[in-house]
């Protein structure tokens, strides 16, 4: 059974490109355009992992991740922050918000795939 990923990304071009690349790797990909949709999709779709853009409308990725990690039903789902912010301290801020890992844009797909596979495997062995 393929793993289900939730991609929370407000940029249509980024969302389309990354979701297609992940689907060709065998993942089922759910999509959300803002942080609130990301929370709603997580609750209804129960993804194995969330790829969370941090700069989102309605509810930003920082707050959406904090809410997901505070909820007993969703706190176990790994979250990888996707952000164009590559400044010193941004990785620490993402981890402090509850993200399990961090990847800067533009996305290095092989590196991202390694992180996805490692976090899904770690999460499955912990359950």
Helices and strands as residue ranges (DSSP letters): E 4-8, H 12-24, E 28-32, H 35-45, E 49-53, H 61-70, E 78-83, H 90-96, E 101-104, H 109-126
